[in-house]
Amino acid sequence: MLSSSAFSDRILMLPLFQGMCREDFQHISARIRIGFQRLETGKVLAAAGTDVTALHFLLSGSLTASLRLPENGMVFEELCSRQMVIEPEALFGLPTRYERTYAAAEPSEILSVDKWAVRDLLFHYPTFRINYVNMLSVMRQRSMRHLTRVPSPRLDERFVRMLNSLSLYPAGYKCISTTRSTLARHLLATEAKLLEMLRHYADRGLITQHRGRIEIPALEKLS
């Protein structure tokens, strides 16, 4: 079991808390309630479309993040195994609902801070506030880069750009669940051209194909 000092050091390595000192965390823990839970494999932490009432931090383990595209029903999944904050951009504004579903891919530890407590942190702790603003700014800039890119005439580049635009993190395991005809229409390509590209990637060991599903073990290798 971790000592209180070791636990606080661990928390201070999380996004949004980085740059704070141990005394800051001791003051925070006395001022607000911080929740801690362990998720067993398959347990859903947050479901798409539900209200965001807290900030959840992944401490250890890994989560599967699933996104369904409403226009064609395609489902994009990725494995999140690095310390992260779950959709901080959805805590405030309209609407305040999760875009993706997050479930434990293995036993995982989660730290949670209620929305009212996050407001308190933003008002009283400049380091937390700056970290939060920087995180939202990076997310905004990244989304704008994807929106303003000129579409590539090459199918493989459109495929990789699509994967990157849907990803929370541009590396690691990803999976697309859809039909080939739906994916071809989404990429503005013929099904024959799509099959040729997928076969090329599969021959190089960069993807594995299943019925209705394409798995990408390491997105960074495609890029």
LUMGUTOR-238597 format. One line per 5 residues: number of its first residue (from 1); their letters; for each residue z, x, y of N, C-alpha, C. Coordinates in steps of 0.1 Angstrom, whole numbers, plus 5000, padded with zeros to 4 digits. Example, Ala and Ser with C-alpha at 12.3 -4.5 7.8 and 13.67 -1.06 7.14 Angstrom:
1) AS) 5078:5132:4943:5078:5123:4955:5078:5132:4967  5071:5128:4978:5071:5137:4989:5079:5129:5000 .
//
This chain:
1) MLSSS) 5000:5008:4988:5000:5000:5000:5000:5009:5012  4992:5005:5022:4991:5013:5034:5003:5012:5043  5007:5023:5050:5018:5022:5060:5013:5015:5072  5021:5011:5081:5017:5004:5093:5008:5013:5102  5012:5026:5102:5004:5035:5111:4990:5037:5104 .
6) AFSDR) 4989:5038:5091:4976:5040:5084:4968:5027:5086  4974:5016:5085:4967:5003:5087:4961:5002:5101  4970:5005:5111:4965:5004:5125:4953:5014:5127  4954:5026:5121:4943:5036:5123:4930:5030:5117  4932:5023:5106:4920:5017:5099:4914:5006:5108 .
11) ILMLP) 4922:4998:5114:4917:4988:5123:4910:4994:5135  4916:5004:5140:4910:5010:5152:4897:5017:5150  4893:5018:5137:4879:5023:5134:4869:5012:5134  4873:5000:5135:4864:4988:5134:4856:4987:5147  4844:4981:5147:4837:4978:5159:4846:4969:5168 .
16) LFQGM) 4845:4971:5181:4852:4963:5191:4866:4969:5193  4872:4976:5183:4885:4982:5185:4884:4997:5188  4872:5003:5186:4871:5017:5187:4873:5021:5202  4881:5032:5203:4884:5037:5217:4898:5033:5221  4904:5023:5214:4918:5020:5217:4928:5030:5210 .
21) CREDF) 4940:5031:5215:4950:5039:5209:4959:5031:5200  4967:5038:5193:4976:5031:5184:4986:5022:5191  4990:5026:5203:5000:5018:5211:4993:5005:5215  4980:5006:5218:4973:4993:5222:4973:4984:5210  4971:4989:5198:4971:4980:5186:4984:4974:5184 .
26) QHISA) 4995:4982:5185:5008:4977:5183:5012:4966:5193  5007:4968:5205:5009:4957:5215:5001:4945:5212  4988:4947:5207:4980:4935:5203:4986:4928:5192  4991:4935:5181:4996:4928:5170:5009:4921:5173  5016:4925:5183:5028:4917:5187:5024:4905:5196 .
31) RIRIG) 5013:4906:5202:5008:4895:5211:5000:4884:5205  4992:4888:5195:4983:4878:5189:4984:4879:5174  4980:4868:5167:4980:4868:5153:4967:4873:5147  4968:4883:5138:4956:4888:5131:4957:4884:5117  4947:4877:5112:4947:4873:5098:4940:4883:5089 .
36) FQRLE) 4945:4884:5076:4939:4893:5067:4938:4885:5053  4926:4887:5047:4924:4880:5035:4915:4888:5025  4916:4886:5013:4908:4892:5003:4899:4882:4996  4886:4884:4996:4877:4875:4991:4873:4880:4977  4873:4871:4967:4868:4874:4954:4853:4873:4954 .
41) TGKVL) 4846:4879:4944:4832:4879:4943:4827:4864:4943  4817:4861:4951:4811:4848:4952:4817:4839:4962  4829:4842:4967:4836:4834:4977:4829:4834:4990  4826:4822:4996:4820:4821:5009:4829:4823:5020  4826:4832:5029:4835:4835:5041:4831:4825:5052 .
46) AAAGT) 4818:4824:5054:4813:4815:5065:4799:4809:5060  4797:4796:5063:4785:4790:5059:4776:4787:5071  4763:4788:5069:4753:4785:5080:4755:4771:5085  4755:4769:5098:4757:4756:5104:4771:4752:5107  4781:4759:5102:4795:4756:5105:4799:4762:5118 .
51) DVTAL) 4810:4756:5124:4815:4761:5136:4821:4775:5135  4819:4783:5145:4825:4797:5146:4838:4795:5153  4849:4797:5146:4862:4796:5153:4870:4809:5153  4864:4820:5148:4871:4832:5147:4861:4844:5146  4865:4856:5149:4857:4868:5146:4862:4873:5133 .
56) HFLLS) 4853:4875:5124:4856:4881:5111:4851:4895:5110  4859:4904:5106:4855:4918:5104:4855:4922:5089  4845:4928:5084:4845:4933:5071:4852:4947:5070  4863:4947:5063:4871:4960:5062:4866:4968:5051  4864:4962:5039:4860:4969:5027:4852:4960:5018 .
61) GSLTA) 4845:4965:5008:4837:4957:5000:4823:4955:5005  4817:4943:5002:4804:4940:5007:4801:4925:5007  4793:4921:5016:4789:4907:5018:4774:4905:5016  4770:4894:5011:4756:4890:5011:4754:4880:5022  4745:4883:5031:4742:4875:5042:4728:4868:5039 .
66) SLRLP) 4728:4854:5040:4716:4847:5036:4711:4839:5048  4699:4840:5051:4693:4833:5062:4681:4824:5057  4681:4811:5060:4670:4802:5056:4661:4800:5068  4648:4802:5067:4639:4799:5078:4635:4785:5077  4638:4777:5088:4636:4762:5087:4621:4759:5087 .
71) ENGMV) 4613:4767:5092:4598:4763:5093:4591:4763:5080  4596:4771:5070:4589:4772:5057:4599:4773:5045  4612:4773:5047:4621:4773:5036:4624:4786:5030  4617:4797:5035:4619:4810:5030:4634:4815:5032  4639:4821:5022:4653:4826:5023:4653:4841:5023 .
76) FEELC) 4660:4847:5033:4661:4861:5034:4676:4865:5032  4678:4874:5022:4691:4879:5019:4692:4894:5021  4704:4898:5025:4707:4913:5026:4721:4916:5022  4723:4928:5018:4736:4933:5014:4743:4940:5025  4754:4936:5030:4761:4942:5041:4773:4950:5035 .
81) SRQMV) 4773:4963:5035:4784:4970:5029:4790:4980:5039  4786:4979:5052:4793:4987:5062:4802:4979:5070  4812:4985:5076:4821:4978:5085:4813:4971:5096  4816:4958:5097:4808:4950:5107:4816:4938:5112  4811:4932:5123:4816:4920:5128:4806:4909:5125 .
86) IEPEA) 4811:4897:5120:4802:4887:5116:4799:4878:5128  4786:4879:5132:4780:4871:5143:4789:4870:5156  4792:4881:5162:4800:4880:5175:4793:4872:5186  4780:4871:5185:4772:4864:5196:4773:4849:5195  4778:4844:5183:4780:4830:5181:4793:4824:5185 .
91) LFGLP) 4803:4833:5189:4816:4828:5192:4817:4820:5204  4809:4824:5214:4808:4816:5227:4794:4812:5230  4793:4802:5239:4780:4797:5243:4777:4784:5235  4764:4780:5235:4760:4768:5228:4747:4772:5220  4746:4768:5207:4757:4762:5199:4766:4774:5194 .
96) TRYER) 4778:4771:5190:4787:4781:5184:4787:4778:5169  4776:4781:5162:4775:4778:5147:4769:4791:5141  4773:4793:5129:4768:4804:5121:4753:4802:5118  4746:4813:5119:4731:4813:5116:4729:4815:5101  4738:4823:5095:4737:4827:5081:4749:4823:5073 .
101) TYAAA) 4747:4824:5060:4759:4822:5051:4763:4836:5046  4776:4838:5046:4782:4851:5042:4791:4849:5030  4788:4856:5019:4796:4854:5007:4799:4868:5001  4810:4870:4995:4815:4883:4989:4806:4887:4978  4799:4898:4979:4791:4904:4968:4800:4911:4958 .
106) EPSEI) 4812:4914:4962:4822:4921:4953:4836:4918:4960  4847:4921:4954:4860:4919:4960:4860:4926:4974  4863:4918:4984:4861:4924:4998:4874:4920:5006  4877:4928:5016:4888:4926:5025:4882:4922:5039  4888:4912:5045:4884:4906:5057:4895:4905:5067 .
111) LSVDK) 4893:4909:5079:4902:4908:5090:4897:4897:5100  4905:4888:5104:4901:4877:5112:4909:4875:5125  4903:4873:5136:4909:4871:5149:4905:4857:5155  4914:4848:5157:4910:4835:5162:4903:4835:5176  4895:4825:5179:4888:4825:5191:4897:4826:5203 .
116) WAVRD) 4908:4819:5204:4917:4820:5215:4922:4834:5217  4925:4841:5206:4930:4854:5206:4919:4864:5211  4907:4862:5207:4896:4870:5212:4895:4869:5228  4897:4857:5233:4897:4855:5248:4908:4863:5254  4920:4863:5247:4931:4871:5252:4927:4886:5252 .
121) LLFHY) 4921:4891:5242:4917:4905:5241:4907:4908:5252  4897:4899:5254:4887:4902:5264:4893:4903:5278  4903:4894:5281:4909:4894:5294:4918:4906:5297  4925:4910:5287:4936:4920:5289:4934:4934:5284  4923:4936:5277:4920:4950:5271:4906:4954:5275 .
126) PTFRI) 4904:4962:5285:4891:4966:5290:4883:4973:5279  4889:4981:5270:4881:4988:5260:4875:4978:5250  4882:4968:5246:4877:4957:5238:4866:4950:5245  4868:4947:5257:4858:4939:5265:4845:4947:5266  4846:4960:5269:4834:4969:5271:4827:4970:5257 .
131) NYVNM) 4834:4971:5246:4828:4972:5233:4821:4959:5230  4827:4948:5233:4820:4935:5231:4808:4933:5239  4808:4937:5251:4796:4936:5260:4785:4945:5255  4789:4957:5251:4779:4967:5246:4772:4962:5233  4781:4956:5224:4775:4951:5212:4765:4939:5214 .
136) LSVMR) 4769:4930:5223:4760:4919:5226:4747:4924:5233  4748:4934:5242:4737:4940:5249:4727:4946:5239  4732:4954:5229:4724:4960:5219:4717:4950:5211  4724:4939:5207:4717:4928:5199:4706:4922:5207  4709:4919:5220:4699:4913:5229:4686:4922:5230 .
141) QRSMR) 4689:4935:5233:4678:4945:5234:4669:4946:5221  4676:4946:5210:4669:4947:5197:4660:4934:5195  4666:4922:5198:4658:4910:5196:4646:4910:5206  4647:4915:5218:4636:4915:5227:4625:4925:5223  4629:4936:5217:4619:4945:5212:4611:4939:5201 .
146) HLTRV) 4617:4931:5192:4609:4924:5182:4600:4914:5188  4605:4907:5198:4597:4896:5204:4585:4901:5212  4586:4913:5218:4575:4918:5227:4566:4927:5220  4568:4930:5207:4558:4939:5200:4545:4932:5198  4534:4939:5200:4521:4934:5198:4519:4933:5183 .
151) PSPRL) 4514:4922:5178:4512:4920:5163:4503:4931:5158  4506:4937:5147:4498:4947:5141:4486:4941:5133  4475:4948:5133:4464:4943:5125:4466:4946:5110  4475:4955:5107:4478:4960:5093:4488:4951:5087  4485:4946:5075:4494:4937:5068:4507:4944:5064 .
156) DERFV) 4507:4956:5060:4519:4963:5056:4529:4965:5068  4523:4967:5079:4531:4968:5091:4537:4955:5095  4530:4944:5094:4535:4931:5097:4546:4927:5087  4545:4931:5075:4555:4929:5065:4568:4936:5068  4567:4949:5071:4579:4957:5074:4586:4952:5087 .
161) RMLNS) 4577:4948:5097:4583:4943:5110:4590:4930:5107  4585:4921:5099:4591:4909:5095:4605:4911:5089  4606:4921:5080:4618:4924:5073:4628:4929:5083  4624:4938:5092:4633:4944:5102:4638:4933:5112  4629:4924:5116:4633:4913:5125:4643:4904:5120 .
166) LSLYP) 4643:4902:5106:4652:4893:5100:4665:4900:5096  4665:4913:5096:4677:4920:5091:4688:4922:5102  4700:4922:5097:4712:4925:5106:4712:4940:5107  4708:4947:5097:4709:4962:5097:4696:4967:5091  4688:4976:5098:4675:4979:5093:4674:4990:5082 .
171) AGYKC) 4683:4988:5072:4683:4997:5060:4690:4989:5049  4689:4995:5037:4696:4989:5025:4689:4978:5018  4696:4971:5009:4690:4961:5001:4686:4948:5008  4674:4943:5006:4670:4930:5011:4663:4922:5000  4662:4909:5002:4656:4901:4992:4649:4889:4999 .
176) ISTTR) 4637:4885:4995:4630:4874:5000:4628:4864:4988  4632:4852:4990:4630:4841:4980:4620:4831:4986  4608:4831:4980:4598:4822:4985:4586:4823:4976  4576:4815:4978:4564:4816:4970:4554:4826:4977  4545:4831:4969:4536:4841:4975:4527:4834:4985 .
181) STLAR) 4523:4822:4983:4514:4815:4992:4522:4813:5005  4535:4809:5005:4542:4807:5017:4544:4820:5025  4547:4831:5018:4548:4844:5024:4535:4849:5030  4524:4846:5023:4510:4850:5029:4508:4842:5042  4510:4829:5042:4508:4822:5054:4517:4827:5065 .
186) HLLAT) 4530:4830:5062:4539:4835:5072:4534:4848:5078  4527:4856:5070:4522:4869:5075:4508:4869:5080  4502:4857:5080:4488:4855:5085:4479:4863:5077  4480:4862:5063:4472:4870:5054:4467:4861:5043  4457:4865:5036:4453:4858:5024:4462:4862:5013 .
191) EAKLL) 4463:4853:5003:4472:4856:4991:4467:4868:4984  4454:4870:4983:4448:4882:4976:4453:4895:4983  4452:4895:4996:4456:4907:5003:4471:4910:5002  4479:4899:5002:4494:4900:5000:4497:4906:4986  4490:4901:4976:4493:4906:4962:4489:4920:4961 .
196) EMLRH) 4478:4924:4967:4474:4938:4967:4484:4947:4974  4490:4943:4985:4500:4951:4992:4513:4952:4983  4517:4940:4978:4529:4940:4970:4528:4949:4957  4516:4948:4951:4513:4957:4939:4514:4971:4943  4509:4975:4955:4510:4989:4959:4524:4993:4961 .
201) YADRG) 4533:4985:4967:4547:4988:4969:4554:4989:4955  4551:4980:4946:4557:4979:4933:4554:4992:4925  4542:4996:4926:4537:5008:4918:4545:5020:4923  4549:5021:4936:4556:5032:4941:4571:5030:4940  4576:5019:4934:4590:5017:4931:4597:5013:4944 .
206) LITQH) 4590:5008:4954:4597:5004:4966:4601:4989:4966  4596:4981:4958:4600:4967:4956:4600:4964:4942  4607:4953:4938:4606:4947:4925:4603:4933:4926  4593:4927:4918:4589:4914:4920:4594:4905:4908  4599:4893:4911:4603:4883:4902:4596:4870:4905 .
211) RGRIE) 4598:4860:4897:4592:4847:4900:4599:4841:4912  4592:4840:4923:4598:4834:4935:4607:4843:4943  4607:4856:4940:4616:4865:4947:4611:4879:4947  4613:4885:4959:4609:4899:4960:4621:4907:4965  4625:4918:4958:4636:4926:4961:4632:4939:4967 .
216) IPALE) 4639:4943:4978:4636:4956:4984:4649:4964:4983  4650:4974:4974:4662:4981:4972:4667:4989:4985  4657:4994:4992:4661:5002:5004:4650:5000:5015  4653:4992:5025:4643:4989:5035:4638:5001:5042  4647:5011:5045:4643:5023:5052:4632:5031:5045 .
221) KLS) 4631:5029:5032:4620:5036:5025:4606:5030:5028  4606:5017:5030:4594:5010:5034:4589:5014:5048  4599:5016:5057:4596:5020:5070:4590:5034:5071 .
//
